[in-house]
Amino acid sequence: MPLSYFLNFMINTLLEQNQKAKKINFSNHFFKNKVFLPHSKFLEWDLWTHSLF
């Protein structure tokens, strides 16, 4: 298996997991707090993951 293929596979897998996790985290956070806080931990994490990918 070529290395580039392997890296592509790993990145795609991580991105898919990241998208699923973000949806779950967002809905949990939103419904628990009712009010969306702009400086929440979720938003910090979201910005951090976006800077990575």
mmCIF file as gemmi writes it, N, C-alpha and C atoms, coordinates in Angstrom:
data_model
loop_
_atom_site.group_PDB
_atom_site.id
_atom_site.type_symbol
_atom_site.label_atom_id
_atom_site.label_alt_id
_atom_site.label_comp_id
_atom_site.label_asym_id
_atom_site.label_entity_id
_atom_site.label_seq_id
_atom_site.pdbx_PDB_ins_code
_atom_site.Cartn_x
_atom_site.Cartn_y
_atom_site.Cartn_z
_atom_site.occupancy
_atom_site.B_iso_or_equiv
_atom_site.pdbx_formal_charge
_atom_site.auth_seq_id
_atom_site.auth_asym_id
_atom_site.pdbx_PDB_model_num
ATOM 1 N N . MET Axp A 1 ? 0.847 -1.199 0 1 0 ? 1 A 1
ATOM 2 C CA . MET Axp A 1 ? 0 0 0 1 0 ? 1 A 1
ATOM 3 C C . MET Axp A 1 ? 0.884 1.251 0 1 0 ? 1 A 1
ATOM 4 N N . PRO Axp A 2 ? 0.707 2.132 -0.956 1 0 ? 2 A 1
ATOM 5 C CA . PRO Axp A 2 ? 1.535 3.353 -0.985 1 0 ? 2 A 1
ATOM 6 C C . PRO Axp A 2 ? 1.258 4.238 0.228 1 0 ? 2 A 1
ATOM 7 N N . LEU Axp A 3 ? 2.262 4.934 0.66 1 0 ? 3 A 1
ATOM 8 C CA . LEU Axp A 3 ? 2.141 5.776 1.854 1 0 ? 3 A 1
ATOM 9 C C . LEU Axp A 3 ? 1.109 6.88 1.667 1 0 ? 3 A 1
ATOM 10 N N . SER Axp A 4 ? 1.087 7.49 0.49 1 0 ? 4 A 1
ATOM 11 C CA . SER Axp A 4 ? 0.135 8.585 0.239 1 0 ? 4 A 1
ATOM 12 C C . SER Axp A 4 ? -1.311 8.092 0.356 1 0 ? 4 A 1
ATOM 13 N N . TYR Axp A 5 ? -1.558 6.871 -0.109 1 0 ? 5 A 1
ATOM 14 C CA . TYR Axp A 5 ? -2.899 6.288 0.002 1 0 ? 5 A 1
ATOM 15 C C . TYR Axp A 5 ? -3.27 6.101 1.472 1 0 ? 5 A 1
ATOM 16 N N . PHE Axp A 6 ? -2.317 5.585 2.226 1 0 ? 6 A 1
ATOM 17 C CA . PHE Axp A 6 ? -2.539 5.345 3.654 1 0 ? 6 A 1
ATOM 18 C C . PHE Axp A 6 ? -2.833 6.653 4.388 1 0 ? 6 A 1
ATOM 19 N N . LEU Axp A 7 ? -2.05 7.691 4.099 1 0 ? 7 A 1
ATOM 20 C CA . LEU Axp A 7 ? -2.252 8.992 4.743 1 0 ? 7 A 1
ATOM 21 C C . LEU Axp A 7 ? -3.608 9.585 4.376 1 0 ? 7 A 1
ATOM 22 N N . ASN Axp A 8 ? -3.978 9.467 3.116 1 0 ? 8 A 1
ATOM 23 C CA . ASN Axp A 8 ? -5.296 9.936 2.672 1 0 ? 8 A 1
ATOM 24 C C . ASN Axp A 8 ? -6.415 9.237 3.425 1 0 ? 8 A 1
ATOM 25 N N . PHE Axp A 9 ? -6.278 7.926 3.553 1 0 ? 9 A 1
ATOM 26 C CA . PHE Axp A 9 ? -7.272 7.13 4.265 1 0 ? 9 A 1
ATOM 27 C C . PHE Axp A 9 ? -7.394 7.58 5.72 1 0 ? 9 A 1
ATOM 28 N N . MET Axp A 10 ? -6.24 7.772 6.372 1 0 ? 10 A 1
ATOM 29 C CA . MET Axp A 10 ? -6.227 8.2 7.77 1 0 ? 10 A 1
ATOM 30 C C . MET Axp A 10 ? -6.891 9.565 7.935 1 0 ? 10 A 1
ATOM 31 N N . ILE Axp A 11 ? -6.563 10.502 7.06 1 0 ? 11 A 1
ATOM 32 C CA . ILE Axp A 11 ? -7.117 11.856 7.143 1 0 ? 11 A 1
ATOM 33 C C . ILE Axp A 11 ? -8.629 11.83 6.922 1 0 ? 11 A 1
ATOM 34 N N . ASN Axp A 12 ? -9.073 11.075 5.93 1 0 ? 12 A 1
ATOM 35 C CA . ASN Axp A 12 ? -10.515 10.972 5.668 1 0 ? 12 A 1
ATOM 36 C C . ASN Axp A 12 ? -11.26 10.376 6.85 1 0 ? 12 A 1
ATOM 37 N N . THR Axp A 13 ? -10.679 9.339 7.453 1 0 ? 13 A 1
ATOM 38 C CA . THR Axp A 13 ? -11.298 8.701 8.613 1 0 ? 13 A 1
ATOM 39 C C . THR Axp A 13 ? -11.406 9.685 9.771 1 0 ? 13 A 1
ATOM 40 N N . LEU Axp A 14 ? -10.323 10.418 10.022 1 0 ? 14 A 1
ATOM 41 C CA . LEU Axp A 14 ? -10.327 11.406 11.101 1 0 ? 14 A 1
ATOM 42 C C . LEU Axp A 14 ? -11.343 12.507 10.843 1 0 ? 14 A 1
ATOM 43 N N . LEU Axp A 15 ? -11.433 12.957 9.614 1 0 ? 15 A 1
ATOM 44 C CA . LEU Axp A 15 ? -12.393 14.011 9.268 1 0 ? 15 A 1
ATOM 45 C C . LEU Axp A 15 ? -13.828 13.541 9.476 1 0 ? 15 A 1
ATOM 46 N N . GLU Axp A 16 ? -14.117 12.31 9.08 1 0 ? 16 A 1
ATOM 47 C CA . GLU Axp A 16 ? -15.469 11.769 9.268 1 0 ? 16 A 1
ATOM 48 C C . GLU Axp A 16 ? -15.81 11.688 10.747 1 0 ? 16 A 1
ATOM 49 N N . GLN Axp A 17 ? -14.886 11.175 11.544 1 0 ? 17 A 1
ATOM 50 C CA . GLN Axp A 17 ? -15.114 11.072 12.985 1 0 ? 17 A 1
ATOM 51 C C . GLN Axp A 17 ? -15.284 12.457 13.587 1 0 ? 17 A 1
ATOM 52 N N . ASN Axp A 18 ? -14.489 13.407 13.114 1 0 ? 18 A 1
ATOM 53 C CA . ASN Axp A 18 ? -14.561 14.777 13.6 1 0 ? 18 A 1
ATOM 54 C C . ASN Axp A 18 ? -15.934 15.383 13.311 1 0 ? 18 A 1
ATOM 55 N N . GLN Axp A 19 ? -16.451 15.164 12.111 1 0 ? 19 A 1
ATOM 56 C CA . GLN Axp A 19 ? -17.77 15.693 11.744 1 0 ? 19 A 1
ATOM 57 C C . GLN Axp A 19 ? -18.867 15.097 12.626 1 0 ? 19 A 1
ATOM 58 N N . LYS Axp A 20 ? -18.811 13.786 12.846 1 0 ? 20 A 1
ATOM 59 C CA . LYS Axp A 20 ? -19.808 13.125 13.698 1 0 ? 20 A 1
ATOM 60 C C . LYS Axp A 20 ? -19.725 13.659 15.121 1 0 ? 20 A 1
ATOM 61 N N . ALA Axp A 21 ? -18.512 13.772 15.636 1 0 ? 21 A 1
ATOM 62 C CA . ALA Axp A 21 ? -18.318 14.254 17.003 1 0 ? 21 A 1
ATOM 63 C C . ALA Axp A 21 ? -18.823 15.68 17.153 1 0 ? 21 A 1
ATOM 64 N N . LYS Axp A 22 ? -18.576 16.506 16.142 1 0 ? 22 A 1
ATOM 65 C CA . LYS Axp A 22 ? -19.018 17.899 16.21 1 0 ? 22 A 1
ATOM 66 C C . LYS Axp A 22 ? -20.541 17.988 16.259 1 0 ? 22 A 1
ATOM 67 N N . LYS Axp A 23 ? -21.223 17.168 15.466 1 0 ? 23 A 1
ATOM 68 C CA . LYS Axp A 23 ? -22.69 17.182 15.473 1 0 ? 23 A 1
ATOM 69 C C . LYS Axp A 23 ? -23.214 16.78 16.845 1 0 ? 23 A 1
ATOM 70 N N . ILE Axp A 24 ? -22.643 15.73 17.424 1 0 ? 24 A 1
ATOM 71 C CA . ILE Axp A 24 ? -23.071 15.248 18.74 1 0 ? 24 A 1
ATOM 72 C C . ILE Axp A 24 ? -22.777 16.302 19.806 1 0 ? 24 A 1
ATOM 73 N N . ASN Axp A 25 ? -21.558 16.821 19.807 1 0 ? 25 A 1
ATOM 74 C CA . ASN Axp A 25 ? -21.167 17.827 20.795 1 0 ? 25 A 1
ATOM 75 C C . ASN Axp A 25 ? -22.026 19.072 20.694 1 0 ? 25 A 1
ATOM 76 N N . PHE Axp A 26 ? -22.299 19.493 19.479 1 0 ? 26 A 1
ATOM 77 C CA . PHE Axp A 26 ? -23.073 20.713 19.276 1 0 ? 26 A 1
ATOM 78 C C . PHE Axp A 26 ? -24.484 20.554 19.835 1 0 ? 26 A 1
ATOM 79 N N . SER Axp A 27 ? -25.16 19.451 19.5 1 0 ? 27 A 1
ATOM 80 C CA . SER Axp A 27 ? -26.54 19.27 19.963 1 0 ? 27 A 1
ATOM 81 C C . SER Axp A 27 ? -26.581 19.098 21.479 1 0 ? 27 A 1
ATOM 82 N N . ASN Axp A 28 ? -25.656 18.331 22.048 1 0 ? 28 A 1
ATOM 83 C CA . ASN Axp A 28 ? -25.609 18.157 23.501 1 0 ? 28 A 1
ATOM 84 C C . ASN Axp A 28 ? -25.403 19.487 24.195 1 0 ? 28 A 1
ATOM 85 N N . HIS Axp A 29 ? -24.436 20.228 23.725 1 0 ? 29 A 1
ATOM 86 C CA . HIS Axp A 29 ? -24.1 21.515 24.323 1 0 ? 29 A 1
ATOM 87 C C . HIS Axp A 29 ? -25.289 22.463 24.225 1 0 ? 29 A 1
ATOM 88 N N . PHE Axp A 30 ? -25.897 22.509 23.067 1 0 ? 30 A 1
ATOM 89 C CA . PHE Axp A 30 ? -26.99 23.451 22.817 1 0 ? 30 A 1
ATOM 90 C C . PHE Axp A 30 ? -28.196 23.141 23.704 1 0 ? 30 A 1
ATOM 91 N N . PHE Axp A 31 ? -28.572 21.871 23.779 1 0 ? 31 A 1
ATOM 92 C CA . PHE Axp A 31 ? -29.778 21.521 24.531 1 0 ? 31 A 1
ATOM 93 C C . PHE Axp A 31 ? -29.549 21.571 26.036 1 0 ? 31 A 1
ATOM 94 N N . LYS Axp A 32 ? -28.353 21.285 26.482 1 0 ? 32 A 1
ATOM 95 C CA . LYS Axp A 32 ? -28.077 21.354 27.921 1 0 ? 32 A 1
ATOM 96 C C . LYS Axp A 32 ? -28.099 22.795 28.414 1 0 ? 32 A 1
ATOM 97 N N . ASN Axp A 33 ? -27.538 23.697 27.635 1 0 ? 33 A 1
ATOM 98 C CA . ASN Axp A 33 ? -27.379 25.075 28.095 1 0 ? 33 A 1
ATOM 99 C C . ASN Axp A 33 ? -28.488 26.019 27.647 1 0 ? 33 A 1
ATOM 100 N N . LYS Axp A 34 ? -29.243 25.596 26.638 1 0 ? 34 A 1
ATOM 101 C CA . LYS Axp A 34 ? -30.336 26.4 26.081 1 0 ? 34 A 1
ATOM 102 C C . LYS Axp A 34 ? -29.848 27.694 25.423 1 0 ? 34 A 1
ATOM 103 N N . VAL Axp A 35 ? -28.839 28.306 25.989 1 0 ? 35 A 1
ATOM 104 C CA . VAL Axp A 35 ? -28.269 29.529 25.418 1 0 ? 35 A 1
ATOM 105 C C . VAL Axp A 35 ? -26.877 29.197 24.911 1 0 ? 35 A 1
ATOM 106 N N . PHE Axp A 36 ? -26.594 29.566 23.685 1 0 ? 36 A 1
ATOM 107 C CA . PHE Axp A 36 ? -25.272 29.286 23.136 1 0 ? 36 A 1
ATOM 108 C C . PHE Axp A 36 ? -24.275 30.345 23.586 1 0 ? 36 A 1
ATOM 109 N N . LEU Axp A 37 ? -23.272 29.915 24.33 1 0 ? 37 A 1
ATOM 110 C CA . LEU Axp A 37 ? -22.251 30.841 24.818 1 0 ? 37 A 1
ATOM 111 C C . LEU Axp A 37 ? -21.13 30.947 23.793 1 0 ? 37 A 1
ATOM 112 N N . PRO Axp A 38 ? -20.817 32.166 23.328 1 0 ? 38 A 1
ATOM 113 C CA . PRO Axp A 38 ? -19.817 32.327 22.264 1 0 ? 38 A 1
ATOM 114 C C . PRO Axp A 38 ? -18.425 31.826 22.656 1 0 ? 38 A 1
ATOM 115 N N . HIS Axp A 39 ? -18.084 31.899 23.947 1 0 ? 39 A 1
ATOM 116 C CA . HIS Axp A 39 ? -16.731 31.507 24.358 1 0 ? 39 A 1
ATOM 117 C C . HIS Axp A 39 ? -16.737 30.174 25.092 1 0 ? 39 A 1
ATOM 118 N N . SER Axp A 40 ? -17.59 29.267 24.625 1 0 ? 40 A 1
ATOM 119 C CA . SER Axp A 40 ? -17.663 27.955 25.257 1 0 ? 40 A 1
ATOM 120 C C . SER Axp A 40 ? -16.479 27.086 24.845 1 0 ? 40 A 1
ATOM 121 N N . LYS Axp A 41 ? -16.27 26.029 25.588 1 0 ? 41 A 1
ATOM 122 C CA . LYS Axp A 41 ? -15.205 25.067 25.275 1 0 ? 41 A 1
ATOM 123 C C . LYS Axp A 41 ? -15.446 24.444 23.907 1 0 ? 41 A 1
ATOM 124 N N . PHE Axp A 42 ? -16.71 24.215 23.578 1 0 ? 42 A 1
ATOM 125 C CA . PHE Axp A 42 ? -17.022 23.606 22.285 1 0 ? 42 A 1
ATOM 126 C C . PHE Axp A 42 ? -16.508 24.469 21.142 1 0 ? 42 A 1
ATOM 127 N N . LEU Axp A 43 ? -16.726 25.768 21.235 1 0 ? 43 A 1
ATOM 128 C CA . LEU Axp A 43 ? -16.323 26.657 20.156 1 0 ? 43 A 1
ATOM 129 C C . LEU Axp A 43 ? -14.798 26.701 20.044 1 0 ? 43 A 1
ATOM 130 N N . GLU Axp A 44 ? -14.125 26.709 21.191 1 0 ? 44 A 1
ATOM 131 C CA . GLU Axp A 44 ? -12.654 26.672 21.18 1 0 ? 44 A 1
ATOM 132 C C . GLU Axp A 44 ? -12.171 25.404 20.475 1 0 ? 44 A 1
ATOM 133 N N . TRP Axp A 45 ? -12.774 24.283 20.807 1 0 ? 45 A 1
ATOM 134 C CA . TRP Axp A 45 ? -12.412 23.004 20.192 1 0 ? 45 A 1
ATOM 135 C C . TRP Axp A 45 ? -12.694 23.036 18.692 1 0 ? 45 A 1
ATOM 136 N N . ASP Axp A 46 ? -13.843 23.596 18.32 1 0 ? 46 A 1
ATOM 137 C CA . ASP Axp A 46 ? -14.239 23.698 16.917 1 0 ? 46 A 1
ATOM 138 C C . ASP Axp A 46 ? -13.226 24.534 16.132 1 0 ? 46 A 1
ATOM 139 N N . LEU Axp A 47 ? -12.839 25.668 16.681 1 0 ? 47 A 1
ATOM 140 C CA . LEU Axp A 47 ? -11.861 26.531 16.014 1 0 ? 47 A 1
ATOM 141 C C . LEU Axp A 47 ? -10.513 25.831 15.895 1 0 ? 47 A 1
ATOM 142 N N . TRP Axp A 48 ? -10.144 25.094 16.944 1 0 ? 48 A 1
ATOM 143 C CA . TRP Axp A 48 ? -8.868 24.384 16.951 1 0 ? 48 A 1
ATOM 144 C C . TRP Axp A 48 ? -8.855 23.287 15.891 1 0 ? 48 A 1
ATOM 145 N N . THR Axp A 49 ? -9.938 22.535 15.783 1 0 ? 49 A 1
ATOM 146 C CA . THR Axp A 49 ? -9.992 21.462 14.782 1 0 ? 49 A 1
ATOM 147 C C . THR Axp A 49 ? -10.026 22.045 13.372 1 0 ? 49 A 1
ATOM 148 N N . HIS Axp A 50 ? -10.691 23.177 13.2 1 0 ? 50 A 1
ATOM 149 C CA . HIS Axp A 50 ? -10.719 23.812 11.874 1 0 ? 50 A 1
ATOM 150 C C . HIS Axp A 50 ? -9.336 24.305 11.465 1 0 ? 50 A 1
ATOM 151 N N . SER Axp A 51 ? -8.563 24.76 12.424 1 0 ? 51 A 1
ATOM 152 C CA . SER Axp A 51 ? -7.207 25.213 12.097 1 0 ? 51 A 1
ATOM 153 C C . SER Axp A 51 ? -6.316 24.03 11.705 1 0 ? 51 A 1
ATOM 154 N N . LEU Axp A 52 ? -6.619 22.848 12.24 1 0 ? 52 A 1
ATOM 155 C CA . LEU Axp A 52 ? -5.851 21.645 11.878 1 0 ? 52 A 1
ATOM 156 C C . LEU Axp A 52 ? -6.174 21.192 10.466 1 0 ? 52 A 1
ATOM 157 N N . PHE Axp A 53 ? -7.478 21.184 10.129 1 0 ? 53 A 1
ATOM 158 C CA . PHE Axp A 53 ? -7.894 20.655 8.824 1 0 ? 53 A 1
ATOM 159 C C . PHE Axp A 53 ? -8.256 21.805 7.91 1 0 ? 53 A 1
